[in-house]
Amino acid sequence: MSGAGPTVADKRKTFRALHEAGCFVIPNPWNVGTARYLQGLGFKALATTSSGHAHAQGYADGAQSRDYALAHFRKLAAATEVPLNADFENGFADDPDAVAAHVTLCIATGVAGLAIEDSTNNPTIPLYDFDLALARVKAAREAIDKAGAEVVFTARTEGFVRGRPDLEETVRRLKAFADAGADCLYAPGIKTREEIGAVVQAVAPKPVNFLNSGALGFTVSDIAAMGVRRISVGGSLARVAMHAFIRTATEIARDGKFDGFAGLITNGELNKFFSADRQRDAAS
């Protein structure tokens, strides 16, 4: 690439255009190295993963602070040339005004999109009541509009991953969030064709993000045929790495064996990729 790389405004324009037609995969890196490798594989956009980053830093998912998350977004956005969507959890606030203030801070990190969920992080009452959840979406929408940032706003309802797998309520919330100005709708945890179809139909023509975080048997083509516009993988890639690490380290500690090192990518191969990656930076 000659000249300067894409600006934040360029990335936001590109990200918005990706949601207008077709279907794309938005994988979830958890640090700069994984982000740059995914970019090198040709993915058109990336998304953060709260769980992947938290676990890599020794936290439980949801235990990181707002400022810690914002610093992570800023680092990944600056390190990559493709659009980055921020998993901004529940906005790190309950009150709609506080959500709006935090969304403004998130926009300033240079992300191209952000997602706000309706989870309280309280297992006793896992979801905000409907009216408050809707008010929080409206507040986030207003903050983005006020900033004039063209950030793609994704509204999430978390029932299927928070012990409240009620499709009727999920659809009710997503339709209300869409009417309140969300650009993209997301119900992590839905798994069947019937559930996916119901969500897509409920908010059409607005795009839907589908979380394909397990071995569900669907290909990208299968999911695209259901009308999904965006496919993410959440913390699954991070768990692939953590699973291999735990399995191999446990084998060393328990059995004194190093069989898990067989077939590994070499240090030289990684050096070659990242050296070329940085050289592209210097030339741009």
MOLIN-V287807 format. One record per residue. N is the residue number from 1. RES is the residue in three letters. SS is DSSP state (H for helix, E for strand, C for the rest). Layout:
BEGIN
N&RES&SS, N&RES&SS
END
This chain:
BEGIN
1&MET&C, 2&SER&C, 3&GLY&C, 4&ALA&C, 5&GLY&C, 6&PRO&C, 7&THR&C, 8&VAL&H, 9&ALA&H, 10&ASP&H, 11&LYS&H, 12&ARG&H, 13&LYS&H, 14&THR&H, 15&PHE&H, 16&ARG&H, 17&ALA&H, 18&LEU&H, 19&HIS&C, 20&GLU&C, 21&ALA&C, 22&GLY&C, 23&CYS&C, 24&PHE&E, 25&VAL&E, 26&ILE&E, 27&PRO&E, 28&ASN&C, 29&PRO&C, 30&TRP&C, 31&ASN&C, 32&VAL&H, 33&GLY&H, 34&THR&H, 35&ALA&H, 36&ARG&H, 37&TYR&H, 38&LEU&H, 39&GLN&H, 40&GLY&H, 41&LEU&C, 42&GLY&C, 43&PHE&C, 44&LYS&C, 45&ALA&E, 46&LEU&E, 47&ALA&E, 48&THR&C, 49&THR&C, 50&SER&H, 51&SER&H, 52&GLY&H, 53&HIS&H, 54&ALA&H, 55&HIS&H, 56&ALA&H, 57&GLN&C, 58&GLY&C, 59&TYR&C, 60&ALA&C, 61&ASP&C, 62&GLY&C, 63&ALA&C, 64&GLN&C, 65&SER&C, 66&ARG&H, 67&ASP&H, 68&TYR&H, 69&ALA&H, 70&LEU&H, 71&ALA&H, 72&HIS&H, 73&PHE&H, 74&ARG&H, 75&LYS&H, 76&LEU&H, 77&ALA&H, 78&ALA&H, 79&ALA&H, 80&THR&C, 81&GLU&C, 82&VAL&C, 83&PRO&E, 84&LEU&E, 85&ASN&E, 86&ALA&E, 87&ASP&E, 88&PHE&C, 89&GLU&C, 90&ASN&C, 91&GLY&C, 92&PHE&C, 93&ALA&C, 94&ASP&C, 95&ASP&C, 96&PRO&H, 97&ASP&H, 98&ALA&H, 99&VAL&H, 100&ALA&H, 101&ALA&H, 102&HIS&H, 103&VAL&H, 104&THR&H, 105&LEU&H, 106&CYS&H, 107&ILE&H, 108&ALA&C, 109&THR&C, 110&GLY&C, 111&VAL&C, 112&ALA&C, 113&GLY&E, 114&LEU&E, 115&ALA&E, 116&ILE&E, 117&GLU&E, 118&ASP&C, 119&SER&E, 120&THR&C, 121&ASN&C, 122&ASN&C, 123&PRO&C, 124&THR&C, 125&ILE&C, 126&PRO&C, 127&LEU&E, 128&TYR&C, 129&ASP&C, 130&PHE&H, 131&ASP&H, 132&LEU&H, 133&ALA&H, 134&LEU&H, 135&ALA&H, 136&ARG&H, 137&VAL&H, 138&LYS&H, 139&ALA&H, 140&ALA&H, 141&ARG&H, 142&GLU&H, 143&ALA&H, 144&ILE&H, 145&ASP&H, 146&LYS&H, 147&ALA&H, 148&GLY&C, 149&ALA&C, 150&GLU&C, 151&VAL&C, 152&VAL&E, 153&PHE&E, 154&THR&E, 155&ALA&E, 156&ARG&E, 157&THR&C, 158&GLU&C, 159&GLY&H, 160&PHE&H, 161&VAL&H, 162&ARG&C, 163&GLY&C, 164&ARG&C, 165&PRO&C, 166&ASP&C, 167&LEU&H, 168&GLU&H, 169&GLU&H, 170&THR&H, 171&VAL&H, 172&ARG&H, 173&ARG&H, 174&LEU&H, 175&LYS&H, 176&ALA&H, 177&PHE&H, 178&ALA&H, 179&ASP&H, 180&ALA&C, 181&GLY&C, 182&ALA&C, 183&ASP&C, 184&CYS&E, 185&LEU&E, 186&TYR&E, 187&ALA&C, 188&PRO&C, 189&GLY&C, 190&ILE&C, 191&LYS&C, 192&THR&C, 193&ARG&H, 194&GLU&H, 195&GLU&H, 196&ILE&H, 197&GLY&H, 198&ALA&H, 199&VAL&H, 200&VAL&H, 201&GLN&H, 202&ALA&H, 203&VAL&H, 204&ALA&C, 205&PRO&C, 206&LYS&C, 207&PRO&E, 208&VAL&E, 209&ASN&E, 210&PHE&E, 211&LEU&E, 212&ASN&C, 213&SER&C, 214&GLY&C, 215&ALA&C, 216&LEU&C, 217&GLY&C, 218&PHE&C, 219&THR&C, 220&VAL&H, 221&SER&H, 222&ASP&H, 223&ILE&H, 224&ALA&H, 225&ALA&H, 226&MET&C, 227&GLY&C, 228&VAL&C, 229&ARG&C, 230&ARG&E, 231&ILE&E, 232&SER&E, 233&VAL&C, 234&GLY&C, 235&GLY&C, 236&SER&H, 237&LEU&H, 238&ALA&H, 239&ARG&H, 240&VAL&H, 241&ALA&H, 242&MET&H, 243&HIS&H, 244&ALA&H, 245&PHE&H, 246&ILE&H, 247&ARG&H, 248&THR&H, 249&ALA&H, 250&THR&H, 251&GLU&H, 252&ILE&H, 253&ALA&H, 254&ARG&H, 255&ASP&H, 256&GLY&C, 257&LYS&C, 258&PHE&C, 259&ASP&H, 260&GLY&H, 261&PHE&H, 262&ALA&C, 263&GLY&C, 264&LEU&C, 265&ILE&C, 266&THR&C, 267&ASN&H, 268&GLY&H, 269&GLU&H, 270&LEU&H, 271&ASN&H, 272&LYS&H, 273&PHE&H, 274&PHE&H, 275&SER&H, 276&ALA&H, 277&ASP&H, 278&ARG&H, 279&GLN&H, 280&ARG&H, 281&ASP&H, 282&ALA&H, 283&ALA&H, 284&SER&C
END
